[in-house]
């Protein structure tokens, strides 16, 4: 991971916003499981998956807040992508319109995510974020390494989700303001600050209203 290389070379010292996000995700990474007496195996398994789900949701929250630097956004996006199987496991949002990232084959919808594989990521991620957070020492001048912008093509619909009330979600499909097209193929470009959508008709949308996760996490992994 490039974050480790930047850290080892002394090329990355977190800003206050980056450190806040790192510490919030780190708190979820290192949170112990609930202490229960006589816990059944099924309940214990749910607790393990719920911890992974909370890490993902905290990561996405800070990713979409738009306050972190481009390298921090790249790191958070990588963490979120790694934990994507736990988006709706074990507690999916209640409303039908709640965001569903990625495409899950019909036959796999009821399959449990690989909990052991998710937990295997936690020690390394915790060590990395701990080391990064430590660079935000009092008086330290933030240092932000460059990260490469990326481009992708996406055939499908982008949907923007809002939550007007607790357990109430609303969704709107993004359409081209010029031709009304909604299915792409979209040309997606991103500098880790903002994602831009290019329509086949030639129109380019910068003010599409999509949160970062609503773009990044539905793209096929390359």
C-alpha positions in Angstrom: 0.0 0.0 0.0 1.4 3.4 -1.0 0.4 4.9 2.4 3.0 2.7 4.1 5.6 3.8 1.6 4.8 7.5 2.2 4.9 7.0 5.9 8.2 5.1 5.9 9.8 7.8 3.7 8.5 10.6 6.0 6.5 12.0 3.2 3.1 12.1 4.9 2.1 14.0 8.0 -1.6 14.2 8.7 -3.5 17.5 8.8 -6.1 17.9 11.5 -9.0 16.8 9.4 -7.0 13.7 8.2 -6.1 12.9 11.8 -9.7 13.2 13.0 -10.8 10.7 10.3 -7.9 8.3 11.0 -8.6 8.3 14.8 -12.4 7.7 14.2 -11.7 4.7 12.0 -9.0 3.5 14.3 -11.4 3.6 17.3 -13.7 1.2 15.3 -10.8 -1.0 14.2 -9.6 -1.5 17.8 -13.0 -1.7 19.5 -13.3 -5.0 21.5 -16.2 -7.3 21.0 -19.0 -7.0 23.6 -18.5 -9.1 26.8 -21.3 -11.5 27.1 -21.8 -14.4 29.5 -22.6 -17.7 27.9 -22.8 -16.3 24.4 -24.1 -18.6 21.7 -21.8 -19.1 18.6 -24.4 -17.4 16.4 -24.5 -14.3 18.6 -20.7 -14.1 18.7 -20.6 -14.4 14.9 -23.0 -11.5 14.7 -20.9 -9.4 17.0 -17.9 -10.0 14.9 -19.6 -9.0 11.7 -21.2 -6.0 13.3 -17.8 -4.7 14.2 -16.6 -5.0 10.6 -19.8 -3.3 9.4 -19.3 -0.4 11.8 -15.7 0.1 10.6 -17.0 0.3 7.0 -19.8 2.7 7.8 -17.5 5.0 9.8 -15.0 4.9 6.9 -17.6 5.8 4.4 -18.9 8.6 6.6 -15.5 10.3 6.7 -14.9 9.6 3.0 -18.1 11.3 2.0 -17.6 14.3 4.4 -15.2 15.8 1.9 -12.8 17.2 4.6 -9.8 14.9 4.1 -6.9 15.3 1.7 -6.6 13.3 -1.5 -4.2 10.7 -0.1 -6.4 10.2 3.0 -9.4 9.9 0.7 -7.5 7.2 -1.3 -6.7 5.3 1.9 -10.3 5.5 3.2 -11.6 4.3 -0.1 -9.3 1.3 -0.1 -10.4 0.4 3.4 -14.1 0.8 2.4 -13.6 -1.3 -0.7 -11.9 -4.1 1.3 -14.8 -4.2 3.8 -17.6 -3.8 1.3 -19.1 -7.3 1.9 -20.2 -6.0 5.3 -22.3 -3.1 4.0 -25.5 -4.8 4.8 -24.3 -7.5 7.2 -25.6 -8.2 9.7 -27.8 -5.1 9.9 -29.0 -3.8 6.5 -30.7 -0.4 6.5 -34.4 -0.9 6.9 -35.6 1.1 3.8 -35.8 -0.4 0.4 -34.1 2.7 -1.1 -31.0 2.4 1.2 -27.7 2.4 -0.7 -26.5 -1.0 -2.0 -22.9 -0.8 -3.1 -21.6 -3.2 -5.7 -23.4 -6.0 -7.5 -24.0 -9.2 -5.7 -25.0 -12.2 -7.9 -28.5 -13.5 -7.1 -27.1 -16.9 -5.9 -24.8 -15.2 -3.5 -27.2 -12.8 -1.9 -27.7 -15.0 1.2 -24.1 -16.1 1.5 -22.3 -14.9 4.6 -19.2 -12.7 4.0 -15.8 -14.2 4.9 -15.6 -12.9 8.5 -12.1 -14.4 9.1 -10.7 -12.6 6.0 -12.2 -9.3 7.1 -10.8 -9.7 10.6 -7.4 -10.6 9.2 -7.2 -7.0 7.8 -7.7 -5.3 11.1 -4.2 -5.6 12.8 -2.4 -4.2 9.7 -4.9 -1.4 9.2 -4.8 -0.5 12.9 -1.0 -0.4 12.9 -1.0 1.8 9.8 -3.6 4.3 11.1 -1.9 4.4 14.5 1.4 5.4 12.8 -0.3 7.9 10.6 -2.2 9.5 13.4 1.0 9.9 15.4 2.3 12.2 12.6 -0.2 14.8 13.7 1.9 15.9 16.6 1.5 19.4 18.1 3.5 21.8 16.1 4.1 19.4 13.2 3.6 20.9 9.7 1.2 18.8 7.6 2.8 17.2 4.6 0.6 15.8 1.9 2.1 13.4 -0.7 0.8 13.5 -4.3 -1.7 10.9 -5.5 -2.6 10.1 -9.0 -6.1 10.9 -10.3 -8.0 8.0 -11.8 -10.3 7.3 -14.7 -12.9 4.6 -15.2 -15.8 3.7 -17.4 -19.1 2.6 -15.9 -22.1 1.1 -17.6 -25.0 1.4 -15.3 -26.9 3.9 -13.1 -25.6 6.2 -10.4 -28.0 6.8 -7.6 -27.9 9.6 -5.0 -29.2 8.6 -1.6 -30.5 10.9 1.1 -31.8 10.2 4.6 -34.6 12.7 5.5 -35.4 10.9 8.7 -34.2 7.9 10.8 -34.6 4.7 8.8 -36.1 6.7 5.9 -34.1 6.8 2.7 -34.8 8.5 -0.6 -33.0 7.8 -3.8 -32.6 9.7 -7.1 -31.1 8.4 -10.3 -28.5 10.7 -11.9 -29.4 11.7 -15.4 -27.5 13.8 -18.0 -28.8 17.4 -18.0 -28.4 17.5 -21.8 -29.8 14.3 -23.2 -31.5 12.8 -20.1 -29.5 9.5 -20.4 -29.1 7.6 -17.1 -27.4 4.3 -18.1 -24.0 5.5 -19.5 -21.5 4.3 -20.3 -20.2 7.1 -18.0 -16.6 8.3 -18.3 -15.6 8.9 -14.6 -12.6 11.0 -13.7 -11.6 11.8 -10.2 -8.7 13.8 -8.6 -9.7 12.5 -5.1 -11.4 15.9 -4.5 -14.3 15.6 -6.9 -15.6 13.0 -9.4 -16.7 14.2 -12.8 -19.2 12.2 -15.0 -19.0 12.3 -18.8 -22.0 11.3 -20.8 -21.8 9.6 -24.2 -23.5 12.7 -25.7 -20.5 14.8 -24.7 -21.9 16.5 -21.7 -19.7 16.7 -18.6 -21.3 16.8 -15.1 -19.3 18.2 -12.2 -22.3 19.2 -10.0 -24.1 15.9 -10.0 -24.7 15.8 -6.3 -23.3 12.3 -5.8 -21.3 11.5 -2.6 -17.9 10.1 -3.2 -18.9 6.6 -2.1 -21.9 6.6 -4.5 -19.4 6.8 -7.3 -16.3 4.9 -6.1 -17.9 1.9 -4.4 -20.2 0.9 -7.4 -17.4 0.9 -9.9 -16.0 -2.5 -10.8 -12.6 -3.1 -9.1 -9.7 -2.7 -11.5 
